[in-house]
Amino acid sequence: MRKDPLHTQLCESLGIEYPIVAFTHCKDVAAAVINAGAFAVLGQTQSSPDEIAANIQWLREKVGDKPFGVDLVFPASVPAHGSPEELIAQIPKAQREFTEDIKRRHKIPPPKKTPELYDLGWVNKETPQKQLEVVLDEKVPVVASGLGNPGFFVEAAHERGMQVWGLVGKARQAKKELEAGVDLLVAQGIDAAGHTGSIGTFSIVPQVVAIAGDTPVLAGGGVTTGQHLAGALSLGAAGVWTGTLWLPCRESDVEMRMKERLLEATVDDTTFSNCVSGFTMRTLKSKWHEEWASKDAPPPAPAPYQLFLFAEIKQSGLDWDLPDFQTEAAGQGVGFITSMKPARQIVFDMVEEAHDAFDRVFGEDDD
Ligand SMILES: Cc1cc2nc3c(=O)[nH]c(=O)nc-3n(C[C@H](O)[C@H](O)[C@H](O)COP(=O)(O)O)c2cc1C
């Protein structure tokens, strides 16, 4: 009888059944994934400190003693402080004028509501610190850093019995975070949704595993099936870190129209550009991307300025139903998500597919 390949070091250290980690902004998805025996990390960069405290309490009520995580980002290259209004006033002229030109040519009306993205925590360095204070006070079992080295809070987290996870896209970054004492690394490839580096998942995962020693590594980027999970474990990962997979699931709070678009999308329908936030990011293709790739376009503004330009267009797209100007972070694995399933079903299907994949390679287990 062979050992269960899905029962990894991650399952041992967290007391979970399956080595699947969901990154999600949606509390309902997080609760469903956790209660199905996997693990969830709630993205909280867009929440105020009070909202974070309330969300943590809500999740605790839904999952009881089961562990969960919170994700924040700590980018090094954004301004130290500044309100959205102050930062918007600093948007460089060339990019502001090009955006005005896009609005004129495509007849995009101003948004009806203030763009939600204006609340993003990472537009300055000050807000993530305030968000972090709440997460530390609440002693959330895992705090993950999606951008920036979390080394500066490792000691404070460990004193509170919390684990610190770091997302990396390069071996050099992994080495620095290991030296800083992180408890787990997510090695993420260019296939991933959201902010990501330029190395493929198949190359970055074994590279990080090779230097991580006893520190577990999760594979992130393009993971949407059990075959991907089996592949990730074979590369030496202790589990998978997934984002896109949960966007069109039954519980997800993503708009129905966007869910349908995600379910229809193929692996060719995403693109990698810095025109959304100023950092390189994988999202669904849109007219906004076409415009910034045109020969007359200036280079996108650095983060966070480009994000403010896009946030207004995104909100107009939502308010006036302009699908060409709507996009969403999505990884290349989106092409394998074809039906809207409950999160619990996604976990179980992934586990079964991974077992099937191992059976195909090693032959069926006798037991
Ligand atoms: C809609 C969406 C928003 C995201 N926002 C964040 C974020 O705020 N912080 C973060 O660390 N990662 C964010 N990510 C990236 C995920 O954490 C994860 O690294 C990525 O989705 C993995 O690749 P996959 O989508 O191919 O599974 C986001 C991903 C998606 C799909």
PDBQT file of the ligand as one rigid body, heavy atoms in Angstrom, charges set to zero:
ROOT
HETATM    1  C1  LIG A 401      -9.273  38.282  -8.688  1.00  0.00    +0.000 C 
HETATM    2  C2  LIG A 401      -7.922  38.043  -8.076  1.00  0.00    +0.000 A 
HETATM    3  C3  LIG A 401      -7.413  38.977  -7.200  1.00  0.00    +0.000 A 
HETATM    4  C4  LIG A 401      -6.166  38.767  -6.608  1.00  0.00    +0.000 A 
HETATM    5  N1  LIG A 401      -5.714  39.640  -5.664  1.00  0.00    +0.000 NA
HETATM    6  C5  LIG A 401      -4.610  39.328  -4.945  1.00  0.00    +0.000 A 
HETATM    7  C6  LIG A 401      -4.261  40.079  -3.787  1.00  0.00    +0.000 A 
HETATM    8  O1  LIG A 401      -4.935  41.031  -3.424  1.00  0.00    +0.000 OA
HETATM    9  N2  LIG A 401      -3.167  39.694  -3.099  1.00  0.00    +0.000 N 
HETATM   10  C7  LIG A 401      -2.418  38.597  -3.485  1.00  0.00    +0.000 A 
HETATM   11  O2  LIG A 401      -1.450  38.280  -2.808  1.00  0.00    +0.000 OA
HETATM   12  N3  LIG A 401      -2.729  37.887  -4.558  1.00  0.00    +0.000 NA
HETATM   13  C8  LIG A 401      -3.812  38.207  -5.290  1.00  0.00    +0.000 A 
HETATM   14  N4  LIG A 401      -4.174  37.426  -6.345  1.00  0.00    +0.000 N 
HETATM   15  C9  LIG A 401      -3.295  36.349  -6.787  1.00  0.00    +0.000 C 
HETATM   16  C10 LIG A 401      -3.585  35.069  -6.009  1.00  0.00    +0.000 C 
HETATM   17  O3  LIG A 401      -3.151  35.194  -4.685  1.00  0.00    +0.000 OA
HETATM   18  C11 LIG A 401      -2.821  33.889  -6.586  1.00  0.00    +0.000 C 
HETATM   19  O4  LIG A 401      -1.447  34.131  -6.398  1.00  0.00    +0.000 OA
HETATM   20  C12 LIG A 401      -3.093  33.595  -8.042  1.00  0.00    +0.000 C 
HETATM   21  O5  LIG A 401      -4.454  33.728  -8.331  1.00  0.00    +0.000 OA
HETATM   22  C13 LIG A 401      -2.609  32.188  -8.377  1.00  0.00    +0.000 C 
HETATM   23  O6  LIG A 401      -2.725  31.895  -9.717  1.00  0.00    +0.000 OA
HETATM   24  P1  LIG A 401      -4.039  31.243 -10.374  1.00  0.00    +0.000 P 
HETATM   25  O7  LIG A 401      -5.042  32.316 -10.413  1.00  0.00    +0.000 OA
HETATM   26  O8  LIG A 401      -3.563  30.828 -11.726  1.00  0.00    +0.000 OA
HETATM   27  O9  LIG A 401      -4.454  30.118  -9.508  1.00  0.00    +0.000 OA
HETATM   28  C14 LIG A 401      -5.399  37.618  -6.960  1.00  0.00    +0.000 A 
HETATM   29  C15 LIG A 401      -5.925  36.689  -7.861  1.00  0.00    +0.000 A 
HETATM   30  C16 LIG A 401      -7.176  36.879  -8.402  1.00  0.00    +0.000 A 
HETATM   31  C17 LIG A 401      -7.721  35.838  -9.343  1.00  0.00    +0.000 C 
ENDROOT
TORSDOF 0
